[in-house]
Amino acid sequence: MTVCTTKKIEFARSKGRNIEADFSGGNITSDGGILLLKMADQKLGLIKKVASVIEDPRDQNKCDHDQITMLRQRIFGLALGYEDLNDHITLRKDRALQVAVEKNDDLASSSTLCRLENRIRPKALWQISEALVDVFIQSHKKAPRKLILDFDATNDPVHGDQFGAVFHGYYDQYCFLPLYVFCGEFLLAAYLRPGDRDAAKHAWGILALLVKKLRQAWPKVKIIFRGDSGFCKHQIMNWCENNSVDFIVGIGKNKRLLKASQSLIDQAAGQYVQTGKKQRLFEDFEYAAGSWKRPRRVIVKAEHTYKGSNPRYVVTSLTGNSRYLYDKVYCARGEMENRIKEQQLYLFADRTSCTNWFPNQLRVLLSGIAYTLLQTIRRLGLCHTDLAKARCDTIRLKLLKIGAVIIENTRRVRFLLSSAYPWQSLFRQVVANLEGG
C-alpha cells in the first residue's frame, strides 16, 4: 500500500520563528454556521415539501443519493454563496455540508445535481411555488388584518442560446424577465418569463391565485395589490374591484394627467422660486383612461427641485390622505426592490444558464428557497438584535462563514468553532431564538 506523507510548506520567518504549513489539519470547514441553515430547514419543513413533489424515476435500490439530500445540498450551497453546480465537485467532500444534509459520505456530484434539475416538470414547479405560500401562511400565529402584495419585474441577463432569451430594448440586452411577488420580506412567487414579455404579463393570473389561497386561510383579510406603472392595466384593476382587492399602482404621466394637475405643478414651481427649497405638493382627482370602464382616484405628487419639475402619479382604490398614501404606502414598495437584489446578487437567481426552460425556472425557485431559509434566520433568529434587518450577504458573512474543526465518533459530531469568532454571543442567541421559534 502506498503511504502518503504531508510535505511541509515553508514561509518567511516571523519574529525569529519558522513558519510552516501542511494539510494535516483533518476535517476543517469555513462554513461552520451551516448548522443554522439546518435548524431553519427543520423549522420550516420546506425542502422536505419540495422533495415530495418532484418525481424521482430512479431505481432507489441503485441510488447513492436520495432526492431530499441533493436538494438540501444544492440549496444550502446557494445560501452559503456557492452559485454553480461546479462548486459541488469539491463541496461534496465538505464534512460540514455532509452533516447538515444528514449524510456520512461523499455528496452528489455536479453531474448528478444537473440531472436532478433537468428532470423537473411543470407540475412540480407549480407545487414548489405553492409550498412557498404555505410557509408564509404557517408563519402567522393569527390571521393578519392586511396584506400588501408587491409585484415587480426584473431583468435576468443571459449570455448563451437559452430558450426564451430575447433582446429587451429597455434593458438593452438579451435577458429573461422574471416576475417576483413579495409580501413584506416573504417571497410568494418567482416566475421566470421570456425577455420579450410585458412587465405585467401573467401578473393578473398570479394575483388571482394568490388571493384565492390567502383567503382560504384568512377569509376576512384585506389584500392590497401594489406595483409600479408597468402594472397599471385596466384588466388587473377591474379584477381587483370585482373581487374586493384594493390597489395602488403607478401610472405613467401623459398630456391629460399633466393638464389636470397643471395648477398644482405651477404652484410647486412658484414656491420653489420663492424659497429656493425643494417643493412637494399633493392632491387627487378623478381620471379615466380611454380603456377604463370607470373613473378612478389618481394622486399627483407635484415636485419641483433645482433640476426642474418632476410630477408623479399613482392610481388607487384606497381612501385617505394623498401624501400619506403616496409616501407611506406606495413608496414603501421600494423595499421590495431590495429583496429582489438579494435574490439576484447574493443568492444567484440569475444563474439561469441551462439550455432548457424548466431547469432555469427551478434554479430561480431554489434561490428563492435559499432566501427563505436566510429570511427565517433573520425573522426568528435575529429578531430584536442589531442584525434584525441585515441583508442576506451580511447574515452569510457573520453567521455562516465560521471556521470550525469537526471531530466525530460513533455517538457525537462536534463543531469546534473558532475561538476568535467575534459574534459568539449573537450566534448563541440566534440558536436559542430558532429553537424557541
ABEGO torsion letter per residue (X at the ends): XBBBBBBBBBBBBBGGBBBBBBAAAEBBBAAAAAAAAAAAAAAAGAAAAAAAABBBABBAAABABBAAAAAAAAAAAAAAGBABAAAAAAAAABAAAAAAAGBABBBBBAAAAAAAAAABBAAAAAAAAAAAAAAAAAABABBBABBBBBBBBBBBBBABABBGBBBBAAAGBBBBBBBBBBBEABBABBBBBBAABBAABGAAAAAAAAAAAAAAABAABBBBBBBBAAABBAAAAAAAAAAGBBBBBBBBBBAAAAAAAAAAAAAAAAAAAAAGBBBBBBBBBBBBBAABABBBBBBBBBBBBAAEBBBBBBBBABBEBAAAAAAAAAAAAAAAAAAAAAAAAAAGAABBABABAAAAAAAAAAAAAAAAAAAAAAAAAABGBAAAABBAAAAAAAAABBBBBBBBBAABBBBBBBAABAAAAAAAAAAAAAAAX
